[in-house]
Amino acid sequence: MVLRIADELGYRPDPQMVKMMAYMRTSKRHRQVEKLAFIWLDALRKNVNRNPYARRILGGVMSRAEELGYGIEEFYAEDDGLSMARLSTILDARGISGVMVSPLHYHTSYRLDLRWERFSTVVIGRGQVGPALHQTGPDHYQGMARAMKNLIQLGYRRIGMCVSGGSLERQDHRWEGSFVIHHPLGITKAASLMLVAPSLRARDVDTWIRKTKPDIILFQGEQVHSLLAQRLKTERWDLPCATLDWLPEFEEAGLAGLNQQNEISGANAVDLVTADLLRNQRGVPREPKVVLCEATWVHGASASAVH
């Protein structure tokens, strides 16, 4: 009788509601945690484990995912030799629809070509990895502006910037633009106070310092950090400096700098991808969202006030 009336009224079962009711009948102990994928494009496992910036991003991802009831499964595309077609197949077979993509570590661009219609995807960082997807990351322009403002307040004028690696290209030169715009000496002089190269030797940095005579150096990159650390150990260096990639472990050494709060960028990626999952939105978005995190300035003895 009930079925006949339902059929006359044109009732059809809602498969999503059926799925939800089956889930609710399952005991909490036996429920499976939905997984989100975290794809490391060009980073190797061994490097991720000893890279504090990568660990901060992943920590933010893990923490927010746990808060929202999701699990994280990591994939290493380059380490495991996974083609994009193979990776898409693996994700699909494991029932993973939410995908987060790591920042690029060694490349300035990467051809990421998943079967987009199957996934909700967010890219962490500003590197170009495929079509226009949702992105999270630090606000590099704002961060540099904050660094310059703090250094100017401390009394520095001839502020120099020394950066190695491909980070500037990956962020579309936002640090450089903000540096020259906010420099107290103006755009032309600011340009001469920048040393930017994919790779830097100790003598390159020494020559640049002797030529430009900066009051303080804003630096970024493992290479430059290593060079500065060597000079500090040998007491050949008494030039003030501050990092553009500050970490909590630098606090004890008194290193000042810009905290990009990478863990927040990771958490923001989880928020974006889970929002799309809840709305059942898959594929390349028509209007990609970019969620940026403001950096904070950390004072330290390496950049004390000028008297």
C-alpha positions as CSV (number, residue, x, y, z in Angstrom):
1,M,0.0,0.0,0.0
2,V,2.7,2.5,1.0
3,L,4.9,1.5,-2.0
4,R,1.9,1.9,-4.4
5,I,1.1,5.4,-3.1
6,A,4.8,6.4,-3.2
7,D,5.0,5.2,-6.8
8,E,1.8,7.2,-7.7
9,L,3.4,10.3,-6.2
10,G,6.5,9.8,-8.3
11,Y,8.8,9.1,-5.4
12,R,12.3,7.9,-6.2
13,P,15.0,7.1,-3.6
14,D,17.7,9.6,-3.1
15,P,21.0,7.7,-3.3
16,Q,22.8,10.3,-1.2
17,M,20.2,10.0,1.6
18,V,20.4,6.2,1.4
19,K,24.2,6.4,1.7
20,M,23.9,8.8,4.7
21,M,21.4,6.6,6.5
22,A,23.6,3.5,6.0
23,Y,26.5,5.5,7.4
24,M,24.5,6.6,10.5
25,R,23.5,3.0,11.2
26,T,27.2,2.0,11.2
27,S,28.8,2.0,14.7
28,K,31.4,4.8,15.2
29,R,34.0,2.1,15.8
30,H,33.7,0.6,12.3
31,R,33.3,3.9,10.4
32,Q,36.1,4.6,7.9
33,V,37.8,8.0,8.0
34,E,37.5,9.8,4.7
35,K,41.0,10.4,3.3
36,L,42.4,13.5,1.6
37,A,45.4,13.2,-0.7
38,F,48.5,15.3,-0.2
39,I,50.7,15.1,-3.3
40,W,54.4,16.0,-3.1
41,L,55.3,16.8,-6.7
42,D,59.1,17.2,-6.8
43,A,60.1,16.6,-3.2
44,L,61.6,13.3,-2.1
45,R,60.7,11.6,1.2
46,K,64.1,11.9,2.6
47,N,64.2,15.7,1.9
48,V,60.7,16.3,3.3
49,N,61.6,14.6,6.5
50,R,64.5,17.0,7.1
51,N,62.9,20.1,5.6
52,P,61.4,22.3,8.4
53,Y,59.3,24.4,6.0
54,A,57.7,21.3,4.5
55,R,57.1,19.8,7.9
56,R,55.3,23.0,9.0
57,I,53.0,22.9,6.0
58,L,52.2,19.3,6.5
59,G,51.7,19.8,10.2
60,G,49.1,22.5,9.4
61,V,47.4,20.1,7.0
62,M,47.4,17.2,9.4
63,S,46.1,19.3,12.3
64,R,43.2,20.9,10.5
65,A,42.2,17.6,8.7
66,E,42.0,15.9,12.1
67,E,39.9,18.7,13.5
68,L,37.4,18.2,10.6
69,G,37.4,14.4,10.8
70,Y,39.6,13.6,7.8
71,G,42.7,11.5,7.4
72,I,45.7,12.4,5.1
73,E,47.4,10.1,2.7
74,E,50.7,11.3,1.2
75,F,51.8,10.6,-2.3
76,Y,55.3,11.2,-3.7
77,A,54.9,11.7,-7.5
78,E,58.6,12.0,-8.4
79,D,60.0,9.6,-5.7
80,D,57.6,6.8,-6.8
81,G,57.7,7.6,-10.5
82,L,54.0,8.1,-10.7
83,S,52.6,9.5,-13.9
84,M,49.6,11.8,-13.7
85,A,47.4,9.1,-15.2
86,R,48.6,6.5,-12.8
87,L,48.1,8.8,-9.8
88,S,44.6,9.7,-10.9
89,T,43.8,6.0,-11.1
90,I,45.2,5.3,-7.6
91,L,43.2,8.2,-6.1
92,D,40.0,7.1,-7.8
93,A,40.5,3.4,-6.8
94,R,41.0,4.5,-3.1
95,G,37.9,6.7,-3.2
96,I,39.9,9.9,-2.6
97,S,38.2,13.0,-4.0
98,G,39.9,15.8,-2.2
99,V,43.5,16.6,-3.3
100,M,46.0,19.0,-2.0
101,V,49.2,19.7,-3.9
102,S,52.5,20.7,-2.2
103,P,54.5,23.7,-3.0
104,L,57.2,23.2,-5.6
105,H,60.7,22.7,-4.0
106,Y,63.1,22.4,-6.9
107,H,61.2,23.5,-10.0
108,T,59.6,26.8,-10.9
109,S,56.8,25.1,-12.8
110,Y,55.3,21.6,-13.1
111,R,52.9,19.9,-15.4
112,L,50.2,18.6,-13.1
113,D,47.5,16.9,-15.2
114,L,45.1,14.9,-13.1
115,R,41.6,13.8,-14.3
116,W,40.2,17.0,-12.9
117,E,36.6,16.1,-13.2
118,R,37.1,13.5,-10.5
119,F,38.7,15.7,-7.8
120,S,38.4,18.8,-5.7
121,T,41.9,20.3,-5.8
122,V,43.9,23.0,-4.0
123,V,47.5,24.0,-4.6
124,I,49.7,25.2,-1.8
125,G,52.2,27.9,-2.9
126,R,52.2,30.2,-5.9
127,G,54.2,28.0,-8.4
128,Q,52.5,27.2,-11.7
129,V,51.6,23.5,-11.6
130,G,48.7,23.2,-14.1
131,P,45.4,24.9,-14.8
132,A,44.1,27.7,-12.6
133,L,43.2,25.9,-9.4
134,H,42.4,27.1,-5.9
135,Q,45.6,28.2,-4.1
136,T,46.8,29.0,-0.6
137,G,50.1,30.5,0.5
138,P,51.9,33.4,2.1
139,D,51.2,36.9,1.0
140,H,54.7,37.6,-0.2
141,Y,54.0,41.3,-1.1
142,Q,52.5,42.1,2.3
143,G,55.3,40.1,4.0
144,M,58.1,42.1,2.4
145,A,56.2,45.3,3.1
146,R,56.0,44.4,6.8
147,A,59.7,43.4,6.9
148,M,60.7,46.8,5.3
149,K,58.4,48.7,7.7
150,N,60.0,47.1,10.8
151,L,63.6,47.6,9.6
152,I,62.9,51.2,8.8
153,Q,61.4,51.7,12.3
154,L,64.6,50.1,13.7
155,G,66.7,52.8,11.9
156,Y,68.0,50.9,8.8
157,R,68.2,52.7,5.4
158,R,70.5,50.8,3.1
159,I,68.5,47.6,3.3
160,G,69.9,44.8,1.1
161,M,68.2,41.6,-0.1
162,C,70.0,38.4,-0.9
163,V,68.1,35.5,-2.3
164,S,69.2,32.2,-3.9
165,G,67.1,29.5,-5.5
166,G,63.9,29.7,-7.5
167,S,61.6,31.1,-4.9
168,L,61.3,34.6,-6.5
169,E,60.2,33.1,-9.8
170,R,57.7,30.7,-8.2
171,Q,56.1,33.7,-6.4
172,D,56.0,35.8,-9.6
173,H,58.6,38.2,-8.1
174,R,56.3,39.6,-5.5
175,W,59.1,40.0,-3.0
176,E,61.2,42.0,-5.4
177,G,58.3,44.3,-6.3
178,S,57.4,45.0,-2.7
179,F,61.1,45.5,-1.8
180,V,61.7,48.3,-4.3
181,I,58.3,49.9,-3.7
182,H,58.8,50.1,0.1
183,H,62.5,50.8,0.2
184,P,63.4,54.0,2.0
185,L,66.0,55.0,-0.7
186,G,63.6,54.7,-3.6
187,I,63.2,52.3,-6.5
188,T,66.5,52.9,-8.4
189,K,68.8,52.5,-5.4
190,A,66.8,49.6,-4.1
191,A,67.4,47.7,-7.3
192,S,71.1,48.0,-6.8
193,L,70.8,46.6,-3.3
194,M,69.4,43.2,-4.5
195,L,71.4,40.1,-5.1
196,V,69.2,37.4,-6.6
197,A,70.5,34.3,-8.4
198,P,69.7,30.6,-8.7
199,S,73.0,29.8,-7.0
200,L,75.4,31.9,-5.0
201,R,79.0,31.4,-3.9
202,A,80.6,32.9,-0.9
203,R,82.7,35.2,-3.0
204,D,79.6,36.4,-4.9
205,V,78.0,37.5,-1.6
206,D,81.3,39.1,-0.4
207,T,81.8,41.1,-3.6
208,W,78.2,42.3,-3.5
209,I,78.5,43.4,0.1
210,R,81.7,45.3,-0.5
211,K,80.2,47.0,-3.5
212,T,76.8,48.0,-2.1
213,K,77.6,48.3,1.6
214,P,74.1,47.4,3.0
215,D,73.2,48.3,6.6
216,I,71.4,45.0,6.9
217,I,70.7,42.0,4.7
218,L,67.3,40.4,4.3
219,F,68.0,36.9,3.0
220,Q,66.3,33.7,1.9
221,G,67.5,30.3,0.8
222,E,69.5,27.5,2.3
223,Q,72.6,28.5,0.4
224,V,72.6,32.1,1.7
225,H,71.7,31.0,5.2
226,S,74.7,28.6,5.2
227,L,77.1,31.3,4.0
228,L,75.9,33.7,6.7
229,A,76.2,31.0,9.4
230,Q,79.8,30.2,8.3
231,R,80.8,33.9,8.7
232,L,79.1,34.1,12.1
233,K,81.0,31.1,13.3
234,T,84.4,32.5,12.1
235,E,83.5,36.0,13.5
236,R,84.2,37.4,10.0
237,W,80.7,38.9,9.9
238,D,79.2,41.5,12.1
239,L,76.6,42.8,9.5
240,P,73.0,42.8,10.8
241,C,70.7,40.3,9.0
242,A,67.2,38.9,9.0
243,T,65.6,35.9,7.3
244,L,62.6,36.0,5.1
245,D,61.8,32.4,6.2
246,W,61.9,32.6,10.0
247,L,61.4,29.3,12.0
248,P,60.8,28.9,15.7
249,E,64.2,27.1,16.0
250,F,65.9,30.4,15.0
251,E,64.6,32.1,18.2
252,E,67.4,30.8,20.5
253,A,70.1,32.1,18.1
254,G,68.5,35.5,18.1
255,L,67.8,35.6,14.4
256,A,65.1,38.2,13.4
257,G,62.9,37.7,10.4
258,L,59.6,37.2,8.7
259,N,57.5,34.3,9.9
260,Q,55.4,33.2,6.9
261,Q,53.3,30.9,9.1
262,N,53.4,28.1,6.6
263,E,51.3,25.9,8.8
264,I,48.3,28.3,8.3
265,S,48.7,27.9,4.5
266,G,48.4,24.2,5.0
267,A,45.3,24.5,7.2
268,N,43.7,26.9,4.7
269,A,44.2,24.3,2.0
270,V,42.2,21.8,4.0
271,D,39.4,24.3,4.5
272,L,39.2,25.1,0.8
273,V,39.2,21.4,-0.4
274,T,36.7,20.2,2.2
275,A,34.4,23.1,1.4
276,D,34.4,22.0,-2.3
277,L,33.8,18.4,-1.2
278,L,30.8,19.4,0.9
279,R,29.4,21.3,-2.1
280,N,30.2,18.4,-4.4
281,Q,32.3,20.6,-6.6
282,R,34.8,18.8,-8.8
283,G,37.1,19.8,-11.6
284,V,38.8,23.0,-12.6
285,P,37.0,25.9,-10.9
286,R,35.4,28.6,-12.9
287,E,36.5,31.2,-10.4
288,P,39.6,29.9,-8.6
289,K,40.0,31.2,-5.0
290,V,43.4,32.4,-3.7
291,V,43.7,32.5,0.1
292,L,46.8,34.3,1.4
293,C,48.2,34.3,4.9
294,E,49.8,37.4,6.3
295,A,53.4,37.1,7.6
296,T,54.4,38.4,11.0
297,W,57.7,40.0,12.0
298,V,59.9,38.4,14.7
299,H,62.4,40.7,16.4
300,G,65.8,39.3,17.3
301,A,69.4,40.4,18.2
302,S,70.5,39.9,14.6
303,A,68.5,43.0,13.6
304,S,68.6,45.3,16.6
305,A,67.8,49.0,16.6
306,V,70.3,51.4,15.1
307,H,71.6,53.9,17.7
